[in-house]
């Protein structure tokens, strides 16, 4: 009985701690939530941020990476990417992939999700919803890490012809031969009760002490933490993380080991057809000390990309910046709005159509997506 009381009390304290952290680090500047149904029954969350004054017809879709959610782009920092794009005159939609943010699974909940699902089910559902909201057949896709990979691979599948331009930020389309990452992915799979690793709860658990002590190794791999102030680290841990699905972890592990980006369902090569596309203007952004998308890997991706209109932006001291850049800090670093965002905005402005008289600039005109 004493042991039971201790266990219950410990669980209650942990729940209170996590709840308190989420309340203390609540994000006040929130966009509007829309619901997006997928063909297999998921309800994705899509967040709309209206422009200050609409200048461009094609909307921007922001897609987060592995283990993150929409708040990665809607972060409370000095000038987050979603707000910067809205201030530049774009309609901005920030998505939660299945299993992230406020996306909801069908009943009974599916325990297995793979990258194929994001590419072939989440992307077309979001593009259909954005078209229904704006009347635009094409979007400007901006993806960080896995979000960029998803955009590239989808561009040759159900999103073909629907991307007016594509921006990848720290997105590994190729991999180094490394034993560390496959082992880490297998460990996360083994620690995945109910089909997913509970990254969201664990990150929130450590949020109140982030920045007060040296970060663990995993944090140094996922970002150059010195580029993120302590209070910003606490907001990040409390808001931007999502659980890691066992099926996604397994597929990524097989990609790294084999060096091939293959479909989980059919085994077909997903990368070659996407790299062979010539019609999608693409901006590739890489960080100088990114451990998850190393600069040589980013440069190889750019070299093999066959797009007629392509541009490579490298960020770090060797390229005229004050600091080196890792992975997550390409988006949430303290100076990302100065070093990383401007070339993204300029690229999107060059490939967007000026808004016409029927442009949707009023958020009240937006309809529920599902």
Secondary structure as GFF3:
##gff-version 3
##sequence-region A 1 370
A	DSSP	alpha_helix	2	24	.	.	.	ID=ss1
A	DSSP	beta_strand	32	37	.	.	.	ID=ss2
A	DSSP	beta_strand	43	49	.	.	.	ID=ss3
A	DSSP	beta_strand	60	63	.	.	.	ID=ss4
A	DSSP	three_ten_helix	70	72	.	.	.	ID=ss5
A	DSSP	alpha_helix	81	87	.	.	.	ID=ss6
A	DSSP	beta_strand	92	96	.	.	.	ID=ss7
A	DSSP	alpha_helix	115	117	.	.	.	ID=ss8
A	DSSP	pi_helix	118	122	.	.	.	ID=ss9
A	DSSP	alpha_helix	123	134	.	.	.	ID=ss10
A	DSSP	beta_strand	139	144	.	.	.	ID=ss11
A	DSSP	alpha_helix	146	154	.	.	.	ID=ss12
A	DSSP	beta_strand	163	169	.	.	.	ID=ss13
A	DSSP	alpha_helix	179	190	.	.	.	ID=ss14
A	DSSP	three_ten_helix	193	195	.	.	.	ID=ss15
A	DSSP	beta_strand	196	197	.	.	.	ID=ss16
A	DSSP	alpha_helix	199	207	.	.	.	ID=ss17
A	DSSP	alpha_helix	217	222	.	.	.	ID=ss18
A	DSSP	three_ten_helix	225	227	.	.	.	ID=ss19
A	DSSP	alpha_helix	230	239	.	.	.	ID=ss20
A	DSSP	beta_strand	244	245	.	.	.	ID=ss21
A	DSSP	alpha_helix	246	258	.	.	.	ID=ss22
A	DSSP	alpha_helix	271	276	.	.	.	ID=ss23
A	DSSP	beta_strand	281	287	.	.	.	ID=ss24
A	DSSP	alpha_helix	295	304	.	.	.	ID=ss25
A	DSSP	beta_strand	310	315	.	.	.	ID=ss26
A	DSSP	three_ten_helix	317	319	.	.	.	ID=ss27
A	DSSP	alpha_helix	329	332	.	.	.	ID=ss28
A	DSSP	alpha_helix	336	339	.	.	.	ID=ss29
A	DSSP	alpha_helix	341	350	.	.	.	ID=ss30
A	DSSP	three_ten_helix	363	365	.	.	.	ID=ss31
###
